[in-house]
């Protein structure tokens, strides 16, 4: 996945794996070889997720980087848009 700054120039990120979260058909679960991921949100809204501790919660998150360690994002009850998993 490519990231761009506000001037539409590509930003290189070393050592970080980014993956678009597609909730159009199903929930998003962490990659099997990773313990958790954090969230980058494109558009503010509610996100139903399972925390690293195993608790399922729904939180309102602003657009931008959200340092919440989670293992799953649910399609149901998630209204935020443009979600990206940061590993």
C-alpha positions in Angstrom: 0.0 0.0 0.0 1.3 3.5 -0.8 0.8 6.5 1.5 0.8 10.1 0.3 1.3 13.4 2.1 -1.0 16.4 1.8 1.1 17.5 -1.3 0.4 14.2 -3.0 4.0 13.0 -2.7 4.5 9.4 -1.8 5.7 8.8 1.8 8.1 5.9 2.4 7.6 4.0 5.7 10.3 1.6 6.7 9.6 -1.4 8.9 5.8 -0.9 9.1 3.3 -3.1 7.3 0.0 -1.4 6.3 -3.1 -3.2 5.1 -6.4 -1.7 4.0 -9.3 -3.0 6.1 -12.2 -4.0 3.9 -15.4 -4.3 5.9 -17.7 -4.5 2.9 -18.3 -8.3 3.2 -16.9 -9.5 6.5 -15.1 -8.6 9.8 -11.3 -7.9 9.7 -9.1 -10.2 11.8 -5.3 -9.8 12.4 -2.8 -11.6 10.3 -2.1 -15.0 11.8 1.6 -14.2 12.4 1.0 -11.0 14.3 -0.2 -10.5 17.8 -2.2 -7.3 17.1 -2.5 -4.2 15.0 -3.3 -0.5 15.5 -5.6 1.7 13.4 -5.3 4.6 11.0 -8.8 6.1 10.4 -9.7 8.1 7.3 -13.1 9.3 8.4 -14.2 9.7 12.0 -16.8 7.3 13.4 -17.6 4.4 15.6 -15.3 1.3 15.5 -16.3 -2.0 17.1 -13.2 -3.9 17.9 -11.6 -6.6 20.1 -8.8 -5.3 22.2 -5.5 -7.1 22.9 -7.0 -8.1 26.3 -9.9 -9.8 24.5 -12.6 -7.3 25.3 -15.0 -6.3 22.6 -15.8 -2.5 22.7 -17.3 0.1 20.4 -15.5 3.5 20.5 -15.7 6.7 18.5 -12.4 7.4 16.9 -11.2 10.6 15.2 -9.5 10.6 11.8 -5.8 9.8 12.0 -3.6 7.5 14.0 -5.2 5.7 16.9 -2.8 3.7 19.1 -5.3 1.0 20.2 -3.9 -2.5 20.2 -6.6 -4.7 18.7 -7.1 -8.1 17.2 -10.3 -7.7 15.3 -12.5 -5.0 13.7 -16.2 -5.8 13.2 -18.2 -4.9 10.1 -21.4 -4.5 12.2 -21.5 -1.3 14.3 -18.4 0.3 12.6 -19.2 3.6 10.9 -15.7 5.0 10.6 -14.3 5.0 7.0 -10.9 4.4 5.4 -9.6 2.1 8.0 -6.0 0.8 7.7 -4.3 -1.8 9.9 -0.8 -0.8 11.1 1.4 -3.8 12.0 
